[in-house]
Amino acid sequence: MLTDPSGFKETTVLDLLPRTDIEIEGKTYTCYLEENVSESDRCFAFTTQEEPEKINLFQLTDASGDKNVSKGNLERINMNDYESMYVLVKTGLSIIEELPSEILQLNVLRRHFPLNKLRYTISYQSPEVELVGVSLQDQYSKRVIGRQYR
């Protein structure tokens, strides 16, 4: 007996990440943060109640330049801390809101920001920007999903 595959949903990166809701200026954001730091980055995403299907996906990296402390600094980001999630959402929104109509350089997708006396870089993984025919969002999602199964 065959099962109809149309009833199956493809796993997204959001299905694999812990989540928390925060409210900013009367708007609820669902924040997702990769639980374990296994590489030199950590995945962060948020959605809104108005557009839950629109994934705003970001790569977080340590901006200290010291590979010896990078992983530890990324692990310090606490998704249960309102202020941390607030800073991540607001910084991410600022990137998205200030995107030029045509992206010629990837540095417009990135911001440096302070959090808990440390410096980080947040990079927007845009679904519209493609490298080698695949969107930044799809590339990064696949990478994060892959490391969740290691």
CYANA upper distance limits for C-alpha pairs under 8 A (distance plus 0.5 A):
 11 THR  CA     15 ASP  CA      6.75
 12 THR  CA     16 LEU  CA      7.81
 12 THR  CA    141 SER  CA      8.05
 12 THR  CA    145 ILE  CA      8.27
 13 VAL  CA     17 LEU  CA      7.30
 13 VAL  CA    141 SER  CA      6.20
 13 VAL  CA    142 LYS  CA      8.22
 13 VAL  CA    144 VAL  CA      7.42
 13 VAL  CA    145 ILE  CA      6.27
 14 LEU  CA     32 TYR  CA      7.34
 14 LEU  CA     45 ALA  CA      8.27
 16 LEU  CA    145 ILE  CA      7.94
 16 LEU  CA    148 GLN  CA      7.91
 17 LEU  CA     32 TYR  CA      6.26
 17 LEU  CA     33 LEU  CA      6.48
 17 LEU  CA     34 GLU  CA      5.92
 17 LEU  CA     35 GLU  CA      7.26
 18 PRO  CA     32 TYR  CA      6.16
 18 PRO  CA     33 LEU  CA      6.59
 18 PRO  CA     34 GLU  CA      7.37
 18 PRO  CA     35 GLU  CA      7.26
 19 ARG  CA     30 THR  CA      7.04
 19 ARG  CA     31 CYS  CA      5.90
 19 ARG  CA     32 TYR  CA      4.95
 19 ARG  CA     33 LEU  CA      7.21
 19 ARG  CA     79 MET  CA      8.46
 20 THR  CA     30 THR  CA      6.18
 20 THR  CA     31 CYS  CA      5.80
 20 THR  CA     32 TYR  CA      7.18
 20 THR  CA     79 MET  CA      7.69
 20 THR  CA     80 ASN  CA      7.92
 21 ASP  CA     28 THR  CA      7.09
 21 ASP  CA     29 TYR  CA      6.08
 21 ASP  CA     30 THR  CA      4.89
 21 ASP  CA     31 CYS  CA      6.49
 22 ILE  CA     28 THR  CA      6.19
 22 ILE  CA     29 TYR  CA      5.92
 22 ILE  CA     30 THR  CA      7.02
 22 ILE  CA     31 CYS  CA      7.90
 22 ILE  CA     82 TYR  CA      7.56
 22 ILE  CA     85 MET  CA      8.10
 22 ILE  CA     86 TYR  CA      8.21
 23 GLU  CA     27 LYS  CA      5.88
 23 GLU  CA     28 THR  CA      4.89
 23 GLU  CA     29 TYR  CA      6.65
 24 ILE  CA     28 THR  CA      6.95
 24 ILE  CA     29 TYR  CA      8.02
 24 ILE  CA     86 TYR  CA      7.80
 27 LYS  CA     48 THR  CA      8.24
 28 THR  CA     48 THR  CA      6.65
 28 THR  CA     49 GLN  CA      6.82
 29 TYR  CA     46 PHE  CA      6.83
 29 TYR  CA     47 THR  CA      6.22
 29 TYR  CA     48 THR  CA      5.23
 29 TYR  CA     49 GLN  CA      7.28
 30 THR  CA     46 PHE  CA      5.89
 30 THR  CA     47 THR  CA      5.79
 30 THR  CA     48 THR  CA      6.66
 30 THR  CA     49 GLN  CA      8.24
 31 CYS  CA     44 PHE  CA      7.88
 31 CYS  CA     45 ALA  CA      6.34
 31 CYS  CA     46 PHE  CA      4.91
 31 CYS  CA     47 THR  CA      7.28
 31 CYS  CA     79 MET  CA      8.45
 31 CYS  CA     85 MET  CA      7.70
 31 CYS  CA     89 VAL  CA      8.46
 32 TYR  CA     43 CYS  CA      8.48
 32 TYR  CA     44 PHE  CA      6.06
 32 TYR  CA     45 ALA  CA      5.51
 32 TYR  CA     46 PHE  CA      6.47
 32 TYR  CA     79 MET  CA      8.43
 33 LEU  CA     42 ARG  CA      7.99
 33 LEU  CA     43 CYS  CA      6.36
 33 LEU  CA     44 PHE  CA      5.08
 33 LEU  CA     45 ALA  CA      7.11
 33 LEU  CA     79 MET  CA      7.11
 34 GLU  CA     42 ARG  CA      6.45
 34 GLU  CA     43 CYS  CA      5.64
 34 GLU  CA     44 PHE  CA      6.94
 36 ASN  CA     42 ARG  CA      8.41
 36 ASN  CA     75 GLU  CA      7.96
 37 VAL  CA     41 ASP  CA      7.40
 37 VAL  CA     42 ARG  CA      6.43
 37 VAL  CA     71 LYS  CA      6.91
 37 VAL  CA     74 LEU  CA      7.53
 37 VAL  CA     75 GLU  CA      6.87
 38 SER  CA     71 LYS  CA      8.22
 38 SER  CA    147 ARG  CA      8.25
 39 GLU  CA     71 LYS  CA      7.77
 40 SER  CA     61 THR  CA      7.05
 40 SER  CA     62 ASP  CA      8.27
 40 SER  CA     67 LYS  CA      8.48
 40 SER  CA     70 SER  CA      7.13
 40 SER  CA     71 LYS  CA      6.65
 41 ASP  CA     59 GLN  CA      6.88
 41 ASP  CA     60 LEU  CA      5.91
 41 ASP  CA     61 THR  CA      5.25
 41 ASP  CA     62 ASP  CA      7.96
 41 ASP  CA     71 LYS  CA      8.18
 41 ASP  CA     74 LEU  CA      7.76
 42 ARG  CA     59 GLN  CA      6.43
 42 ARG  CA     60 LEU  CA      5.55
 42 ARG  CA     61 THR  CA      7.12
 42 ARG  CA     74 LEU  CA      7.28
 43 CYS  CA     57 LEU  CA      7.99
 43 CYS  CA     58 PHE  CA      6.50
 43 CYS  CA     59 GLN  CA      5.50
 43 CYS  CA     60 LEU  CA      6.59
 43 CYS  CA    144 VAL  CA      7.67
 44 PHE  CA     57 LEU  CA      6.67
 44 PHE  CA     58 PHE  CA      5.66
 44 PHE  CA     59 GLN  CA      6.76
 44 PHE  CA     60 LEU  CA      7.35
 45 ALA  CA     55 ILE  CA      7.30
 45 ALA  CA     56 ASN  CA      5.87
 45 ALA  CA     57 LEU  CA      4.90
 45 ALA  CA     58 PHE  CA      6.29
 46 PHE  CA     55 ILE  CA      6.86
 46 PHE  CA     56 ASN  CA      5.87
 46 PHE  CA     57 LEU  CA      7.35
 46 PHE  CA     89 VAL  CA      7.65
 47 THR  CA     51 GLU  CA      7.23
 47 THR  CA     52 PRO  CA      5.82
 47 THR  CA     53 GLU  CA      7.84
 47 THR  CA     54 LYS  CA      6.72
 47 THR  CA     55 ILE  CA      6.09
 47 THR  CA     56 ASN  CA      6.78
 48 THR  CA     52 PRO  CA      5.80
 48 THR  CA     54 LYS  CA      8.33
 56 ASN  CA    124 TYR  CA      8.07
 56 ASN  CA    125 GLN  CA      8.07
 56 ASN  CA    126 SER  CA      8.19
 57 LEU  CA    124 TYR  CA      6.63
 57 LEU  CA    125 GLN  CA      5.87
 57 LEU  CA    126 SER  CA      7.77
 57 LEU  CA    137 GLN  CA      7.15
 58 PHE  CA     92 GLY  CA      8.12
 58 PHE  CA    122 ILE  CA      6.81
 58 PHE  CA    123 SER  CA      5.81
 58 PHE  CA    124 TYR  CA      5.08
 58 PHE  CA    125 GLN  CA      5.85
 59 GLN  CA    122 ILE  CA      6.19
 59 GLN  CA    123 SER  CA      5.60
 59 GLN  CA    124 TYR  CA      7.15
 59 GLN  CA    125 GLN  CA      7.56
 60 LEU  CA     74 LEU  CA      8.18
 60 LEU  CA    120 TYR  CA      7.38
 60 LEU  CA    121 THR  CA      6.23
 60 LEU  CA    122 ILE  CA      5.19
 60 LEU  CA    123 SER  CA      7.05
 61 THR  CA     70 SER  CA      8.15
 61 THR  CA     74 LEU  CA      7.44
 61 THR  CA    120 TYR  CA      6.20
 61 THR  CA    121 THR  CA      5.67
 61 THR  CA    122 ILE  CA      7.07
 62 ASP  CA     70 SER  CA      5.86
 62 ASP  CA     71 LYS  CA      8.28
 62 ASP  CA     73 ASN  CA      7.06
 62 ASP  CA     74 LEU  CA      6.83
 62 ASP  CA    119 ARG  CA      6.98
 62 ASP  CA    120 TYR  CA      5.05
 62 ASP  CA    121 THR  CA      6.68
 63 ALA  CA    112 HIS  CA      7.84
 63 ALA  CA    119 ARG  CA      5.80
 63 ALA  CA    120 TYR  CA      5.07
 63 ALA  CA    121 THR  CA      6.21
 64 SER  CA     70 SER  CA      7.77
 64 SER  CA    118 LEU  CA      8.41
 64 SER  CA    119 ARG  CA      6.92
 64 SER  CA    120 TYR  CA      7.95
 65 GLY  CA     70 SER  CA      8.08
 66 ASP  CA     70 SER  CA      6.63
 67 LYS  CA     71 LYS  CA      8.05
 69 VAL  CA     73 ASN  CA      6.56
 70 SER  CA     74 LEU  CA      6.78
 71 LYS  CA     75 GLU  CA      6.71
 72 GLY  CA     76 ARG  CA      6.95
 73 ASN  CA     77 ILE  CA      7.91
 73 ASN  CA    118 LEU  CA      8.03
 77 ILE  CA     84 SER  CA      7.28
 78 ASN  CA     84 SER  CA      7.13
 78 ASN  CA     85 MET  CA      8.45
 79 MET  CA     84 SER  CA      7.34
 79 MET  CA     85 MET  CA      6.67
 80 ASN  CA     85 MET  CA      8.40
 81 ASP  CA     85 MET  CA      7.06
 82 TYR  CA     86 TYR  CA      6.45
 83 GLU  CA     87 VAL  CA      6.66
 84 SER  CA     88 LEU  CA      6.80
 84 SER  CA    115 LEU  CA      7.37
 85 MET  CA     89 VAL  CA      6.56
 86 TYR  CA     90 LYS  CA      6.52
 87 VAL  CA     91 THR  CA      6.40
 87 VAL  CA    115 LEU  CA      7.99
 88 LEU  CA     92 GLY  CA      6.48
 89 VAL  CA     93 LEU  CA      6.50
 90 LYS  CA     94 SER  CA      6.68
 91 THR  CA     95 ILE  CA      7.06
 91 THR  CA    111 ARG  CA      7.96
 91 THR  CA    113 PHE  CA      8.18
 91 THR  CA    122 ILE  CA      8.34
 92 GLY  CA     96 ILE  CA      6.94
 92 GLY  CA    122 ILE  CA      7.82
 92 GLY  CA    124 TYR  CA      7.56
 93 LEU  CA     97 GLU  CA      6.41
 94 SER  CA     98 GLU  CA      6.54
 95 ILE  CA     99 LEU  CA      6.71
 95 ILE  CA    108 VAL  CA      7.99
 95 ILE  CA    109 LEU  CA      6.69
 95 ILE  CA    110 ARG  CA      7.55
 95 ILE  CA    111 ARG  CA      7.79
 95 ILE  CA    124 TYR  CA      7.71
 96 ILE  CA    109 LEU  CA      8.37
 96 ILE  CA    124 TYR  CA      8.19
 99 LEU  CA    103 ILE  CA      8.08
 99 LEU  CA    108 VAL  CA      7.45
 99 LEU  CA    109 LEU  CA      7.95
103 ILE  CA    108 VAL  CA      7.96
103 ILE  CA    129 VAL  CA      8.17
106 LEU  CA    110 ARG  CA      7.95
109 LEU  CA    123 SER  CA      6.04
109 LEU  CA    124 TYR  CA      5.65
109 LEU  CA    125 GLN  CA      8.14
109 LEU  CA    126 SER  CA      8.48
110 ARG  CA    121 THR  CA      7.31
110 ARG  CA    122 ILE  CA      6.12
110 ARG  CA    123 SER  CA      4.76
110 ARG  CA    124 TYR  CA      6.79
111 ARG  CA    121 THR  CA      6.12
111 ARG  CA    122 ILE  CA      5.97
111 ARG  CA    123 SER  CA      7.13
112 HIS  CA    119 ARG  CA      7.40
112 HIS  CA    120 TYR  CA      6.16
112 HIS  CA    121 THR  CA      4.86
112 HIS  CA    122 ILE  CA      6.94
113 PHE  CA    119 ARG  CA      6.20
113 PHE  CA    120 TYR  CA      5.99
113 PHE  CA    121 THR  CA      6.77
113 PHE  CA    122 ILE  CA      8.23
114 PRO  CA    118 LEU  CA      6.03
114 PRO  CA    119 ARG  CA      4.96
114 PRO  CA    120 TYR  CA      6.72
115 LEU  CA    119 ARG  CA      6.73
115 LEU  CA    120 TYR  CA      7.79
125 GLN  CA    136 LEU  CA      5.48
125 GLN  CA    137 GLN  CA      5.11
125 GLN  CA    140 TYR  CA      7.53
126 SER  CA    135 SER  CA      7.38
126 SER  CA    136 LEU  CA      6.03
126 SER  CA    137 GLN  CA      5.82
127 PRO  CA    135 SER  CA      5.79
127 PRO  CA    136 LEU  CA      6.59
127 PRO  CA    137 GLN  CA      5.44
127 PRO  CA    138 ASP  CA      7.60
128 GLU  CA    135 SER  CA      6.71
128 GLU  CA    136 LEU  CA      8.23
129 VAL  CA    135 SER  CA      5.87
129 VAL  CA    136 LEU  CA      6.48
130 GLU  CA    134 VAL  CA      5.49
130 GLU  CA    135 SER  CA      4.48
130 GLU  CA    136 LEU  CA      6.27
131 LEU  CA    135 SER  CA      6.77
131 LEU  CA    136 LEU  CA      7.32
134 VAL  CA    138 ASP  CA      7.06
134 VAL  CA    139 GLN  CA      7.09
135 SER  CA    139 GLN  CA      6.74
136 LEU  CA    140 TYR  CA      6.59
137 GLN  CA    141 SER  CA      6.40
138 ASP  CA    142 LYS  CA      6.64
139 GLN  CA    143 ARG  CA      6.89
140 TYR  CA    144 VAL  CA      6.66
141 SER  CA    145 ILE  CA      6.51
142 LYS  CA    146 GLY  CA      6.48
143 ARG  CA    147 ARG  CA      6.94
144 VAL  CA    148 GLN  CA      6.88
145 ILE  CA    149 TYR  CA      7.44
146 GLY  CA    150 ARG  CA      7.46
